[in-house]
Amino acid sequence: MIKKIKQVNYKSFNNYNSSGLEFNRINILYGRNGQGKSSLVNFIKDNIENNNLDIFETSSNGF
């Protein structure tokens, strides 16, 4: 399970950098159209598919 995204460097996020994005077991993404909800999901999906997992802090206990 992804617990935290350490760094976001992705197309529409323009090198967004903070202390990270933290996640719980269940998360809700909401916002107006064009605010980056789908971009965040695509960022996570693309990095997992490309085995670029060093940007994620994960939990070893699964879901």
WOURJO-V417891 format. One record per pair of residues at least 24 apart in sequence whose C-alpha atoms are under 7 Angstrom apart, sorted by the first residue. I is the first residue (numbers start at 0). GAP is how many residues later the second one is. If there is no record, write none. Layout:
i | gap
I | GAP
I | GAP
This chain:
i | gap
0 | 57
0 | 58
0 | 61
0 | 62
1 | 54
1 | 55
1 | 56
1 | 57
2 | 54
2 | 55
2 | 56
3 | 52
3 | 53
3 | 54
4 | 50
4 | 51
4 | 52
5 | 49
5 | 50
5 | 51
6 | 48
9 | 33
24 | 38
